């Protein structure tokens, strides 16, 4: 497919994001587009995120950081002039699959030419030595995909930690102590010094080597349309901040391979009157479409199952899988029986009051075992813990050790 590129010189985040949308919506679909751009001192939040919950308002105000919402899902990212952004826009036909790796590989190959080994990891990261320097996201609609990513080349990482609020469940599930401990700059790993402008040129040259193309000639009408979109959407409070819903109930869960999902639920007269989904998930279809299925149903499992029917939820939350309905009654029955366990001398013994367990214990003369689901936790991070032993000489001491270790594990994730 023919490639056209746009090497943007403006550093206004609202303008750059408006340009992305204009290219996606309005330019000819007979080619692939590649864009390079930079934002000066900005936080870019995912489309479905609650902006106020993602930013440190005091730091944003003191540092004059611009906050703008993008079209794609995923998490909030910080941009400064040490950061380079790239965008691919192309047709994908009938596919709604989010294939982030495909568009990350050109960055990996470019770094390899400079002596840096990078790899695509996790849901949407590119890393060097296990540390993230690039986050990526996608927006797919009507057979077209927009993939954009950041490249932290020489960013001020102290500001990243200061300006963004990190969901504690994300820190816990990734086993990290802070944002700073798991991110890095490309410049720190280059065997020979390369400036950001030089890296920008090398990346573009490599893209054009793999996909020959030329600069796209934007007209004055194009530029006027982008400016209009910037003014009417990306520079407005309503788009960037006013997307945060009021609710009477909030349910939130971080799902491995999918991300954080928050459900803001308004219940009136015992039924769901309104529902809004937020989070750092990716979506191939608008979550509002899914939310509409729940309006009018009761806010309980039976109501949820009836509302979902045969809906493919993975279209709205990429990576989320729902167990076949036929397995749920059996799972519920098993969960019920585990909660009825009367022997609480191992895993449950030292857990805080109010924390629930559904456990199955077992013992022989020289064996003490216990496995449990730990729920109703302080931070909403449910746990599955299992202890196995053999050839014991003191079973009482083993029971105490299991209880103490279970308490320590609980504290690590929920305190």
Order of alpha helices (4+ residues) and beta strands (2+ residues): beta-alpha-beta-beta-alpha-alpha-beta-beta-beta-alpha-beta-beta-beta-beta-alpha-alpha-alpha-beta-alpha-alpha-beta-beta-beta-alpha-alpha-alpha-beta-beta-beta-alpha
